[in-house]
Amino acid sequence: VLVNPDGSILAAGGFILQLLPNATEEVISACEAVAAKMRPVSTLISEGMSIEDIIHMYFKDANILEHKDVRWHCGCSHEHYKDALATLSEHDIQEMIDDGKGADIHCQYCNKEYQFTPEELKEVLELKQRG
């Protein structure tokens, strides 16, 4: 990732080279040799090259079978963390209910906060007890 002085993104990119299960040692060595001499992908993109251009520059006969856009996405949700709370012991859930504060959970990936009331914790406990 190349970053401008103001903190904005100038260029970012990359690709994944995946060897097929029956790749020979010769193919593996050739790929490793190419990877060792590659310039940073973000730099090449900032110079106007596309990912396809970069691949064909280093792997002349490459056949691109599939192209997927990749984006970061956190799959957290209130329901996800409710399910996670159900993995705690009944004793621990009951303690959170008894203290009357509920539970606060912070997602370490996207920084969202999730609050669970004592009533919601009672639901979690009841579902856990029903099995």
Residue, then its C-alpha position, 0 to 999 in steps of 0.5 A: v500500500l502506498v500512502n500519500p502524505d495526507g494519509s489517503i491511499l495512493a495505490a494498493g494491490g496484490f495478487i495470489l499465485q496458487l499452484l495446482p496440486n500436481a505442480t512440478e518442482e521445476v514450476i515451483s522453483a520458477c514461480e519462486a524465482v519470479a516472486a523473488k525479483m518482483r517489484p512491489v505491486s502497489t508501486l507498479i499500480s501507481e505507475g499505471m499498470s493493471i494487475e493483468d499487466i503485472i502478471h503478464m510482465y512476470f509470467k509471459d504465458a500465464n492464463i488467468l482463469e478467474h478474476k475476483d475483486v477482493r474487499w475487506h468486510c467484517g462479518c460480525s453482528h449482534e447475532h454472531y456475538k449472541d451465539a458466542l455468549a452462548t459458549l460461556s458457562e451457565h455460571d458466567i452468563q448468570e453472573m453477568i445477569d446478576d450484576g445487572k450491567g449486561a455485557d459489552i463486546h468489542c469486535q477487534y476487527c472492525n471496532k464495532e461495539y455490541q451491548f447485551t442487556p440482562e434480558e438478552l442474556k437471560e434469553v441466551l441462558e434459557l436457550k443454552q439450558r434447553g440445549 
